[in-house]
């Protein structure tokens, strides 16, 4: 487990700043990963298998507030440290419906990042791959630089399998390469935007690349294959794609929901068939999605692929296609709070005195207070609890003479609550809302 001393001051500040805003930190999550240790060996083994040319699928099941997004970010961080690219897509009814895979592909390219490239890293990844191809072409030709024809020839060879299924992908890449070679940045930018799934690209740029229209539902999955080949060619281990909040499918019209569930079923089958070597696909959802008739259970073939026996949580199989996140209890909530307190203490001038004022007992009292104000639903409390805790720790550090006991524990304000937290404060859960 990563401790406060193992985290750089910059990373420590990023973690605390994210918690202060009430969001999941982008890195350093091992320091806060309470209860996820048992998943680490399996996740690492699956990432290794994917890096070797395989593919993997994992469904993450958890109640609201159980830490599904945290788990996804934790997995992404482990993948990034192993040379993977990662992309996170929030499934939504209007903006990113799962049955329209062209929108999913576009969100993948927009959120794509690597250890070297921040979102959106699609163009830098393509440029890195082309640079590698240019170097190899020059080496094969025994010259300082390769000609455009030699580069295109090697490009076609490297994308041979992709070209068989989606010939327009290497065609578009050659159009992008031509724009770069001609010094026509406008055309090059337009072509790479089209390749990333962006609509409304000018017809002139498409003519240069020899393509028409926009990337549609079927073409999108071929382009995902192309992206995987490019990542492999630029020495990346693979790609982790997280489809977060798939339970939103339950709110769709029945026809759209059926299409979305079938698209997910097809994607899983194609992973098993080896169509996407180097892809680790992760979905997150609530139990109602996996078990309810408006969710996966509404499509028998999908339900069969996700079926997992759940009994005593202590004996859950982390290798199963569907894994269950343990719900937060008060002890785990306090443990996370203590770890955050220790992170903050590692950056103050007098850590010992800070620990005396921000004691374990104070952290426990705050955890009980926030959970109590949220109807005792501890699973909903982590985000707000950590936000309140960081604010309290800021005051202890910055305000001389500040005494948490004298000031009283922070109170929950309705304006700072998410919809789920607001329901909890009223003694309800998301499942109490009819679909």
N, C-alpha and C positions, 0 to 999 in steps of 0.2 A: 504494500500500500504506500502511496506517495504521501509524505508528511510535509508540514509547513517549511521545514528546512530544505526540502528538495525542490521547492518552487522558487523561481527567480522573482525579484521584486516587481518586475514588469508584469509577469503572468499573475502574480498575487493581486496586484492592483486591478487587473482586468477582471479577475474572478469576483472581487469585492464590488467593483463598479457595476457588474452585471446583476449581482444579487441586490444591490441598492436600487436598481431600476425594476426589479421584479422579474428578471429574465434569466434563462439558463445560460451560464457561461459557455463561451466557445471552446475553452481549453482548460487544462488543469483539473479535469473532472475526477481523476482518480482520488484526489484529496477529499472529495465529497461523496464518493460512491459507496454509500452504506448499503449492504445487502446485495451488491452486484458481484462480489468476489467469486461466487460459485459459478457465474456464467463465463468468467474470463477464460478458463482453459478451453471451453468449447468454442467460444467466439474466435479465439486466436487460432485454433485448429482449422476452423472453417475458412478464415481469412487465408491461411496458408494453402488450403486446398484450392481456393479460387485463384490465388496468385500462381498456382501451378497449371492453370488453364481450365479449371473446373468452374462450376457455378453453384450458388447457394441461395436458399430462400429461408426467411425466418419471419414468423408472425408473432408479434409481441402483444400480449393481452394484459390489460390492466384497467382498473377503475379510474375514474377521473381523479387526478391528483396523485396517482400511484407512481409517477415518474417515468412515463413512457417516452416523453420528449427527452428527458435527462438520459435515459438508457440509450436512445438513438444517438445523442451527441457523444455519449461515452464511447459507443461502438465506433462512431465516426473518428473520434480522436485516436483510438487504437489503430484504425485502418490508416489514417494519415501517417502515423509514426512508422508504418510498414510499407510506405510508398504508394498507397492507394490514392486515387481521386475519390471525392465524395460529393454527393448532391442530395439535397433535402427538398422534398416537394410537399407542400401542404395541400392535401386534397380538399377541394371545396365544391359546393354545388354549382356555383356560377362561374368562378374564375378558372378552376382546374378540375373539371369533372373527369373521373377516371376512364369513362368510356370514350373520351376524345383523347386518344393517345398522342395526337399532335401537340396538344396543350401540355401534356405531361412531359413530352420530350423537350418542349421549349423551356419549361421550368427547370428541367435537369440541366440544360446548357446554361441557363441564367444563374443557377446556384452552384454550378460546378466549381470546385476548388481543390487545390492540392497543397502540400506543405510549402510549395514555392509560389503558387498563384492564388490570389484571393478570388472570390466570386466577382464577376463571372469569368471563369478561367478557360472558356472554350477556345477563344482565339489564341491565347498564349500556348495552350496545349497543342493546337494544330501547328503553330509556328515552330514549337520545339521539335515536333515530329518532322516537319519539312526540313528543318536544319539538319536533323540526323540523316534524312534521306539524301540531302545534298552532299553531306560529308561522305557517305557511303558510295554515292555515285561517282564523286571525284576520285575516291580511292580505287574503285574498280576501273576507272578510265586511266589511272596513273597520271592525273593532272591536278594542278592546284585548285581548279574550279571545274565543275561539270557544266555541260550545256543544258539548256532547258529541255531539249529532247532526251538527253540521258537521264535527267531527273524525272521526267514524266514516265519514261520507260520503267525505271526502278519503282516509282510510285504505283504504277499499274501492277507490277509484280507483287509488291507488298500488300496490295489490296485485292489480290486475286479472288479470294473467297467472298469478300464483301461484294465485289463486282458481279459475281455470279447471281447473287440474290438482289442486289440493289445497284445496278450499273450507274445510276445517276449520282451516287456519292463520289466515286473517283472522278466522274465527269465534272462535278462542281468543284472538286479540289483542284483539278487542272485549270479551271477558270480562275480560281483564286490565285493560283501560282502565276498564271499569265498576267493578271492585274499587277501583282508584285513585280514581276520581271519587267513589265512595261512602265513601271513607276506610276501607275494609275491607282492611287490609293483609294479614290472614290469608288471605283469598280470593285477593288479588292474588299473594301469594307462592306459593300453591299452584298457581295457574294458570300462572305463569311456570315453576315447577318442572316441571309437566306438559309444557309446550311445549319444555323443554330435554331431554325424554326420560326424566325421572326416574319410576320406577314407584311404586306405592303412594300415589298422590295421592288425597285424600279425595273421596268421591262428591259432597259438597255443593258443593265448588269446581267440579267438572266440570259440575254442573247449571247453575251460574251462567254458565259459558262455553258451555254447550250442546254439550258433547262427552261421549264415552263411552270406556271402556276405556283402554288405554295405547297409546302410539305403537308401531306394529308395523313390520316389515321394509319394507313398501311405503310406509307413511305417512312413515317416516323420511326417505326421499329427497325427498318433497314438501316436508317441513319444511326440508330443506337448501336447496331452492330459495327458500323463504320467508326463510331466514336471509341468503342472498345478496342478495335484494331489500332487506331491512332494512339490510344493510351499505351497499349502494349508496345508499339513501335517506338514510343518516346520513353521507354524504360519505366513505366508505371506498373505496379503490381496488378491493378485492376480498378474496378469502379464499384463503390458502395452507393446504392440508391435507396433512400428512405422515403416511403410514402406514409406521411404522418396523418393521423386523424381520419382513417378510412371510414370511421363510423358515420361520417357525414353522408355517405351513400344512402343511409336509411331515410334521409329527408327528401330524397329525389322522387320524382314520379316513378310509378312502377315500371314503365317501359325503359326509362333511362337507367334506373337501378339495375334492371335485368341485364342491360348491355354492359354496365360497369362491372358487375359481378362476373359476367362471362369473360370480359377482357382480362380480369385478374386471373381467372381460371386458365385462360389460354397462355398468359404470361408464365404462370407456374409450369405448365406443361412444356412450353418451349425452353425454359431453363433446364428441365429434366432431359429434354431431347438434345441438348448441347448447342442450341442456336446462339446462346450468349456467353461464350467463354470469357471468364474474367469479370462476371457480374455477380454481386452479392445484393440481392433484393430483400429489403426489410419493410414490413408494413406494421403499423401500430393501430390498435383499436380497442374499444371497450368490450366487456363480455357480452353486452347486448348485440354488438355487431356480429360476433362469432357464433352466438347461440340463437339470436332472435330471427323470426321469420322475415323481417325486413332487412336482414343482413345476410351473412354467408349461408345460413341455414335455408335461405330462400332459393338457393341453387345447389341441388344435391351433389353434383360433381365437385363443386368447390368445397362444400362442407366435408365431403369425403377426404379431400386432400389436406384439409386443415384439422381433421379430427385428431384429438389428443385426449388421453385419459388423465383426468385430474382428480387426485384423491387428497391425501395428506400433503400439504405444501412442502414438507421436509423431503419428500421423495419424488418431487417433480424431476422430469428428465430434461436437462438443458439441451440435449440433442434433438428433441422432438421438433416437428415443424412449427408447432405453436408453443410458446413458452409463456408462463404466467409470472408477472411481477408481484412480489409480496407487497401487501398493503402496508402503509406506514402505521406503526404503533407509536405510542408516546416515547418509548425508549429509543427507537430509531430516530425520531424527530429530535430528541435531545442530543443524541450522538452527533447528528449532522450539525446542530447548533454549536456544540463544543468544538467541532473541527473548524467551523467558520471563525469562532472566537480565537482559536489558536492561530489561524491564518492572519487575522488582524493583529494579534499580539506580536507576531514575528516581525512586524514592521514598525512597532512603536519604540520610543526611546527607553522605556523602563517596563519590560515585559512582566516582571514579577509583580510590580505594583498594579499593572493593568489587570493581571489575572485575579488579584485580590478584589478589585472593584467589579470585575466582570466574572464572577464565580460560576462554577457549574450549577450551583443552586439557583442563581439568577437566571441562567439559560433555561433551566427546567421550569421555573415559575412563568417565564414568558411563553414557553411552549404550551403549557397548560392553559394560560390565559387566552392566547390566540385560538387554540383549538376549541376552547369553551365558547368563545364568541362566534365560532363557525358551527355551532350546533353539536360540538363534540365530534365532528367528522374529521379525524386526524388526517386522513388521506387527502383532504382538500387543503390542509393548512400549510404545507411546506413553503410554497412561494411567498405567502404573506408573512409567515413566521420569520423567514430568513430576511425579508425586507425590513421588518420591524427590528429584528436583531441587529442588523448592520447599522440602522439608524441609531439605535441605542448605544452600540459600540462606538460610533462616531462621536456621540455626545460625551461618552466617558473619556475618550482620548483627547478631545478638543476643548472641553469646558472644564477649567479648574474648579474643583469643589462640587462638581455635579454628582449627585447621589441618586442612583436609580430608585432606591427605596423611597426617598423623599418625593421624587417626581411622580411616582406611581407608574404602573405598567402601561404601555401604549394601548390605546383603544382603537378598534377597527372602525374605519369610516366607510360608509356605503359607496362613496365615490371612488375608492381605491380597489374595489372588488371586481373580479371577473364575474361573468354570469353564473358560473358554477359555484364560486364562493358566495355569491349573493343568495343562491338557492340554499346553500348549506346554512347560512346565517338565519334563514327562515325555517330551518328544520326540514328542508326538502332535498332531493337528489335529482340529477338529470333524468333518471329513469321515471320520475314522477310526471314528466312532461309527455303528453300523448303525441305520437308521431302522426 
